[in-house]
Amino acid sequence: MKKTLPFFVTVLFFLCSIYVSVNAQNNYHYQYEVVKMDSIYDRSAELTMENYLYYLKQEKDKVMNITIGSSKEAMSSYPPESPLSDLLVNMLFEWGNEYLLSKKMQKADLALLNFGGIRAALPQGRITIGDIYEIIPFDNTVTFVFVKGSELLKMFNTFNEKTAPLANVETVYEANRLISYTIGGAPLDLDKTYTLVTINFLATGGDGFLSNVNFESAIYLDKLLRDVFIETIRRTELLNY
């Protein structure tokens, strides 16, 4: 009597046969050698790409060299108070109030920036778009924060002479500690809701100014801080500071 293998054993044997056959046919051999990478492999960029990059640089320079205004003197930024930091935070405050007025909202009470975000000095004489990019290289956007005075107090309690530029706020420091301040000429009202104009970096906890402050609400605009300054300088043309 002839014996036959079970079906599943037959299938397994068939698959194993295929596997062995395929591996026998694909008997790969790999070769390698060490190649020294030196000047022999230097090649000039493709002419088309060189021309394209040159075109992009020319277009960028055209924009960056556009004159938007002029300044009677050079301005730099440094704590606790400087011509440039005062100029920028006051521009932000004024722009913020114009925006709120256009939306039929209550005026802002104060504005806040950070010294770390101001990265270059403003030159004397001609001011270009490129100058503003050097001063404000980060893509921070304008933000409105609505906050109770009792919460805003937390921010002021962390401040010292080197902390931040403020607009519409008068401060008095002693031994590098903030001992008194007024907002719009008035003492801080713990029950009042204040409107603070600042940037998204600070509103979301950057530099720690507002990291422990609870907001009533906030409005995050797509408006770049840099564009606020470019537009304002263009409109005024001459900085008489």
C-alpha positions as CSV (number, residue, x, y, z in Angstrom):
1,M,0.0,0.0,0.0
2,K,1.5,3.4,-1.0
3,K,1.7,6.0,1.7
4,T,1.1,9.8,0.9
5,L,2.3,12.7,2.9
6,P,-0.3,14.9,4.7
7,F,-1.4,17.9,2.7
8,F,0.1,20.5,5.0
9,V,3.5,18.8,5.0
10,T,3.4,18.8,1.2
11,V,2.7,22.5,1.1
12,L,5.5,23.3,3.6
13,F,7.9,21.2,1.6
14,F,7.0,23.1,-1.5
15,L,7.5,26.5,0.1
16,C,10.8,25.5,1.6
17,S,11.9,24.4,-1.9
18,I,11.1,27.8,-3.4
19,Y,12.9,29.6,-0.6
20,V,16.1,27.6,-1.1
21,S,15.9,28.0,-4.9
22,V,15.4,31.8,-4.7
23,N,18.3,32.2,-2.3
24,A,20.5,30.1,-4.4
25,Q,19.8,32.4,-7.4
26,N,20.4,35.6,-5.4
27,N,23.8,34.9,-4.1
28,Y,24.9,38.5,-3.8
29,H,28.5,39.6,-3.5
30,Y,29.3,43.1,-2.1
31,Q,32.5,45.0,-2.8
32,Y,33.7,48.3,-1.4
33,E,36.7,50.5,-1.3
34,V,37.8,53.6,0.7
35,V,37.6,56.8,-1.4
36,K,39.4,59.9,-0.1
37,M,37.2,62.9,-0.5
38,D,39.5,65.8,-1.5
39,S,39.6,68.6,-4.0
40,I,39.4,66.2,-6.9
41,Y,35.7,66.0,-6.4
42,D,35.2,69.8,-6.2
43,R,32.8,70.9,-8.9
44,S,31.4,74.3,-9.7
45,A,27.6,74.7,-9.2
46,E,25.4,74.1,-12.1
47,L,25.1,77.4,-14.0
48,T,21.3,77.3,-13.9
49,M,21.3,77.0,-10.1
50,E,23.9,79.7,-9.8
51,N,21.8,82.1,-11.8
52,Y,18.7,81.3,-9.8
53,L,20.4,81.9,-6.5
54,Y,21.9,85.1,-7.8
55,Y,18.4,86.2,-8.9
56,L,17.0,85.5,-5.5
57,K,19.7,87.5,-3.8
58,Q,19.1,90.4,-6.1
59,E,15.4,90.4,-5.4
60,K,16.0,90.1,-1.6
61,D,18.5,93.0,-1.7
62,K,15.9,95.2,-3.6
63,V,13.4,94.7,-0.8
64,M,15.9,95.1,2.0
65,N,17.4,98.3,0.6
66,I,14.0,100.1,0.4
67,T,14.2,103.3,2.4
68,I,11.3,103.7,4.9
69,G,12.4,106.7,6.9
70,S,15.3,108.4,8.6
71,S,16.5,109.1,12.1
72,K,18.3,112.2,13.5
73,E,20.6,110.0,15.6
74,A,21.6,106.4,16.1
75,M,19.7,104.5,18.7
76,S,20.7,101.4,20.7
77,S,18.9,99.2,23.2
78,Y,20.0,98.5,26.8
79,P,18.4,98.1,30.2
80,P,16.9,99.6,32.2
81,E,15.8,102.3,29.6
82,S,17.2,103.3,26.2
83,P,16.2,105.4,23.2
84,L,15.6,102.3,21.0
85,S,13.7,100.2,23.5
86,D,11.5,103.1,24.4
87,L,10.8,103.9,20.7
88,L,9.8,100.3,19.9
89,V,7.6,99.7,22.9
90,N,5.8,103.0,22.4
91,M,5.3,102.3,18.7
92,L,3.7,98.9,19.7
93,F,1.5,100.7,22.3
94,E,0.3,103.3,19.7
95,W,-0.3,100.7,17.0
96,G,-2.2,98.5,19.5
97,N,-4.5,101.4,20.4
98,E,-5.2,102.2,16.8
99,Y,-6.1,98.5,16.2
100,L,-8.4,98.4,19.2
101,L,-10.0,101.7,18.1
102,S,-10.7,100.2,14.7
103,K,-12.5,97.3,16.4
104,K,-14.4,99.6,18.7
105,M,-12.7,98.2,21.8
106,Q,-11.3,99.9,24.9
107,K,-7.9,101.4,24.7
108,A,-4.8,99.5,25.9
109,D,-3.4,100.3,29.3
110,L,0.3,99.3,28.8
111,A,2.7,97.6,26.4
112,L,5.4,95.1,27.1
113,L,8.5,93.9,25.1
114,N,11.7,92.2,26.0
115,F,15.3,93.4,25.6
116,G,16.3,90.0,24.2
117,G,14.1,90.5,21.2
118,I,15.9,93.7,20.1
119,R,19.1,92.5,18.3
120,A,20.7,95.5,16.7
121,A,20.9,99.3,16.8
122,L,19.0,101.7,14.7
123,P,21.4,103.7,12.4
124,Q,21.5,107.4,12.1
125,G,20.1,108.8,8.9
126,R,18.5,106.5,6.3
127,I,16.5,103.6,7.6
128,T,15.8,100.6,5.4
129,I,13.6,97.5,5.7
130,G,16.8,95.5,6.2
131,D,17.7,97.6,9.2
132,I,14.4,96.6,10.9
133,Y,15.0,92.9,10.0
134,E,18.3,93.2,11.8
135,I,16.8,94.9,14.8
136,I,13.8,92.5,15.0
137,P,14.9,89.2,13.4
138,F,12.2,87.0,15.1
139,D,8.8,86.4,13.7
140,N,6.9,87.4,16.9
141,T,3.4,88.6,16.4
142,V,1.2,91.2,18.2
143,T,-0.9,89.8,21.1
144,F,-3.5,91.5,23.4
145,V,-3.7,90.1,26.9
146,F,-6.7,91.0,29.1
147,V,-5.7,90.5,32.7
148,K,-6.9,91.4,36.2
149,G,-4.8,93.8,38.2
150,S,-4.4,91.2,40.9
151,E,-2.7,88.9,38.3
152,L,-0.7,91.7,36.7
153,L,0.7,92.3,40.1
154,K,2.5,88.9,39.8
155,M,4.3,90.2,36.7
156,F,5.5,93.4,38.4
157,N,6.7,91.5,41.5
158,T,9.2,89.7,39.3
159,F,10.6,92.9,37.7
160,N,13.9,94.5,38.3
161,E,15.8,97.3,36.4
162,K,16.9,95.0,33.6
163,T,13.7,93.2,33.0
164,A,11.7,94.7,30.1
165,P,10.7,97.8,28.2
166,L,7.3,99.1,29.2
167,A,5.0,101.8,27.7
168,N,2.5,104.0,29.6
169,V,4.1,102.8,32.9
170,E,6.3,104.8,35.2
171,T,8.6,102.8,37.5
172,V,10.8,103.5,40.4
173,Y,13.6,101.1,41.3
174,E,15.8,100.9,44.3
175,A,18.8,98.5,44.7
176,N,17.7,96.8,41.4
177,R,14.2,96.2,42.9
178,L,10.9,97.6,41.7
179,I,9.5,99.6,44.6
180,S,6.7,101.6,43.0
181,Y,4.9,102.0,39.6
182,T,1.9,103.6,38.0
183,I,0.0,102.7,34.9
184,G,-1.3,105.7,33.0
185,G,-0.4,107.8,36.0
186,A,-2.6,105.8,38.4
187,P,-1.8,103.0,40.9
188,L,-2.5,99.4,40.0
189,D,-6.2,98.6,40.6
190,L,-6.4,94.9,41.7
191,D,-10.0,94.6,40.5
192,K,-9.6,96.3,37.1
193,T,-9.1,94.3,33.9
194,Y,-6.1,95.7,32.1
195,T,-5.4,95.5,28.4
196,L,-1.7,94.7,27.7
197,V,-0.2,94.9,24.3
198,T,2.7,92.5,23.9
199,I,4.0,89.7,21.6
200,N,3.1,86.0,21.4
201,F,6.5,84.9,22.7
202,L,5.9,86.7,26.1
203,A,2.2,85.9,26.3
204,T,3.0,82.2,26.0
205,G,5.6,82.3,28.8
206,G,8.8,83.4,27.1
207,D,11.3,85.0,29.5
208,G,9.0,84.1,32.4
209,F,7.3,87.6,32.6
210,L,3.8,86.2,32.3
211,S,4.3,82.5,32.9
212,N,2.5,82.6,36.3
213,V,-0.1,85.2,35.3
214,N,-3.7,84.0,34.6
215,F,-5.4,85.8,31.7
216,E,-9.1,86.7,31.5
217,S,-8.6,86.3,27.7
218,A,-6.1,87.0,24.9
219,I,-6.2,87.9,21.2
220,Y,-3.3,86.5,19.1
221,L,-3.0,88.4,15.8
222,D,-1.1,87.3,12.7
223,K,0.5,90.8,12.6
224,L,4.3,90.6,12.8
225,L,5.9,92.9,15.3
226,R,8.5,93.8,12.6
227,D,5.8,94.9,10.3
228,V,4.3,97.2,12.9
229,F,7.6,99.1,13.1
230,I,8.1,99.2,9.3
231,E,4.6,100.6,8.8
232,T,4.9,103.1,11.6
233,I,8.3,104.4,10.4
234,R,7.0,104.7,6.8
235,R,4.1,106.7,8.0
236,T,6.1,109.1,10.1
237,E,9.1,109.2,7.7
238,L,11.3,111.1,10.2
239,L,12.1,109.9,13.8
240,N,12.4,113.0,15.9
241,Y,13.8,111.4,19.0
